Amino acid sequence: MLDYLSLEADLNEEERMVRDTAREFVEENVKPDVGEHWIEGTFPKELITEMGELGFYAPNLDGYGLPDLSERAYGLLMQELEAGDSGLRSMASVQGALVMYPIHSYGSEAQKEEYLWDLGTGETVGCFGLTEPEHGSNPTAMETHAEKDTAEHGSASPASTEATQDGDEYILNGAKTWITNSPISDVAVVWAKDRSDDDTVRGFLVDTDTDGVTTNKIEEKLSLRASITGEIHLDDVRVNEADVLPGVEGMKGPLSCLTQARFGIAWGAVGAARDCFETARQYATDREQFGGPIARFQLQQDKLAEMATQISLAQLLVYRLTDLKERGEMRPEQVSMAKRNNVRMARDQSRVAREMIGGNGITADYSPMRHMTNLETVYTYEGTHDIHTLILGSDLTGFQAFE
Ligand code: FAD
């Protein structure tokens, strides 16, 4: 596997083990069927608990049965999963960085006990509801809202089994869309404005079985097909106060989760690009035209040389970012740079790899075109490429160009 600058020589034993376990898992359990899942628009659901058993969800967190691995081990895991498919890495990113991370960081002890164990094993599946039909890049303008109910009523959620009293329930209304895994989720982290408290944004742990919650699947995507995406409609949904994340308020809540997930995406994109490179290199070596392998032609070598260089630069970026994260010095703007660069790199290079495979390259028998179309989503979600440009522009100049 491409590691041109021998970055993996510095991995410790635990990190090597994580890399090898994930690589083997992807080779044996993902690659053989993922093309078919992609064509069918299905996610290999049997892998959800298998990934849990292997400790693939939030392995960089501690307690509640979680392994507390290094950030580098976490990054390597994301890289290997996305070498399989961006949909697979999305599953692990959402479960770990967008659902378990906020519960771990901002949840009450009862919430942590109730959710983290089962999310870690994959027995429970979670999703993260931030994007709305009218508010994607600007989630601050979200319309989903919660209002405290002062009337007397019964318990509405599993986090609190005791009878509720006056004023300890919220009523949620609104709609979220483009939510990874919402149709198969047991719990949704829903970000909403609290109308009883000056529209402060809060995180609500919503059991998807609760009355008034519907999670329709979005069909006929042409990207990230081996991943389930849906909506979350909230129609007078009663949520107990015990299901509000107590440790955070304001946009810091969702944005801090996105920083965690974007870190994993910056790593993951390298995995997708590496898989494209390896597939193209192998094909160029095997495929004969004009009396010999196409890899002997300078034009093909130029493509491989450029691909290997761009992948290596992207690897350097995430390794350095990871050092900063380990030291507690990583800034969200640095994550924006890595997400922006590495996803663009993977998107560009997947296209070159597809090109090298000729006509065969447009089939699902070879991974590059699948990666290429997946990467359209990765380029767009977790902050579009444009939005990360503006984040960097603002950081570099002091001028906000969002509006
Ligand atoms: P818009 O915000 O409408 O943007 C449209 C275009 O305008 C983009 O090119 C954008 O870059 C550009 N643009 C916007 N503002 C500016 C500006 N100020 N200056 C210049 N250009 C601008 N969301 C979740 O909450 N949870 C999930 O689990 C989740 N999973 C997803 C899975 C998939 C498959 C997809 C496709 C999306 C997912 N998303 C999820 C949503 C994703 O984060 C949004 O699609 C993304 O934030 C962009 O929002 P939008 O699609 O509304 O585009």
Residues whose N, C-alpha, C, O or C-beta is under 5 A from the ligand:
A	BS01	FAD	F128 G129 L130 T131 H135 G136 S137 N138 T177 W178 I179 T180 L224 T229 T377 T380 Y381 E382 G383 T384 D386 I387 A401 F402
